[in-house]
């Protein structure tokens, strides 16, 4: 048997076989079938969930297994919690190749090791052909606060600055380009999908006064910054010059008619700090392999409350708006 | 707009609108977009996850919203934890009616209230038409242990007995019958989907020596009892006479050629206790509305280690095996 069949999802012998031979050897699952019992914790907890429906399942720089672990790890890390335990739940389409499933599980295992988290519980369902697109994955995660939760958008004041840990838009554009069957549109562009827990740990150790962190995924940097201006009731001025964009990413964005600021990232963090802390925070990010192109990209002002404006390289300025929907679906 | 469109899943304005108008009013979501911060806990935690792909979305006695909350609550409760916080993650198919989505969210909200849990985090993805079947839901849950985790199968000895909280197979057969378009095959049969946290709390208060609990979902009572015999290395003799089956459920099972013991339940708990505790445990279950038909259905023996045998009403006996796959897919 080299493909998923309906009976793999029936909760019977074949489900057991799938779990015993493919899933359990990779993850640290509880012996209990129903729930994992976690070690005692000391402190408040963070809890998050994300479903992943990315198409295709594999793209330059990653796949749905790596994405599902990193995305949930990053959601925990940006609220200031230490990511610790993940669940991993599969909806598999009848006919999915077991070899593909194994590669995705390998990626999830490796990403969990890289992020320092343990996958402790899971679930497997199978739907008939045509009722999913290969596989969908849900990961949920629990993190432990070893410090107070971050102050958040309401603590931001005029003069505070926005830092970004590196190049924008690599994930979304790598996935989009991977869907084309025209070889001339392929490029060297790779998704940035990575667990940010280490980078954020280093950042918070060096600059514990960080006010706000967010990973700019769906909606991109524009989504986060437009929201931030509204939430804190201040103006936010971004500098196009300062925002790191790879040439190949800009090329791909131009080709597809997309603004890199609105495209999803999966390995970047946006931080808001007091200006006095900016150099220290940037230095900490740049010392980490995932942050070596960190830059200060904007500043909050008392003018234009609630608006985010981009100062363009050409010397003009334009509004930065949260995208209405999404230019292309199923990026994550 | 009365249907889900791709842009609802883009992480932009339209996603915000969906969350603001339909999801947030029903659930207690964190103000943080990424993670919920939970209150401090004192004790060990249980963590579980399940994805729900039931077809149809609505069936007699319940729907995917109620099922997704109850199933995860029950997974926490059967390991002896108090269910507390849930996540709720949606994969929606383009074209899904917003009215249907609202009904499912209402059901989830009501089931959470019934179970005494809080839905604190969520996620929404949209896939194009034909790449899901209406909607899939993942719920993950965190519970708190206020007592030691249950001893489990390894603590079971010959002479210990198996209790079941009520009628078997109602969920699976109600869902199966709801798929038929032949009115004469419809019946009064309803799914038993319900949160078991209250019943289990009462049971453990009255009989804290309970060795093992499990909710017999996919694979049914047969799946749990066949596994139990193997895990504890004892024989297990079930009495067909003692197993509560509604006449209409037996009728539906006969019609479809199914053994009720292999059909999924979503509101029943199977308990193993020392014989001396059986009456007290049964009385506690029967005092709860969800357990008023609780019965002792079997006993462990030193004979036939690893085998589960059913003594039939006719006076014969047959092996109880874990189903290989599933007679019909997408029951939960």
Interface residues (C-beta under 8 A of the other chain):
Chain A: X5 X6 X7 X8 X9 X10 X11 X12 X13 X14 X15 X16 X31 X32 X33 X34 X35 X36 X37 X38 X39 X40 X41 X43 X44 X45 X46 X47 X48 X49 X50 X51 X52 X53 X75 X76 X78 X79 X81 X85 X87 X88 X89 X90 X91 X120 X121 X122 X123 X125 X126 X127 X128 X130 X131 X132 X133 X136 X138 X140 X141 X142 X143 X145 X149 X152 X214 X215 X217 X218 X219 X223 X264 X322 X323 X324 X325 X326 X329 X330 X332
Chain B: X5 X6 X7 X8 X9 X10 X11 X12 X13 X14 X15 X16 X31 X32 X33 X34 X35 X36 X37 X38 X39 X40 X41 X43 X44 X45 X46 X47 X48 X49 X50 X51 X52 X53 X75 X76 X78 X79 X81 X85 X87 X88 X89 X90 X91 X120 X121 X122 X123 X125 X126 X127 X128 X130 X131 X132 X133 X136 X138 X140 X141 X142 X143 X145 X149 X152 X214 X215 X217 X218 X219 X223 X264 X322 X323 X324 X325 X326 X327 X329 X330 X332
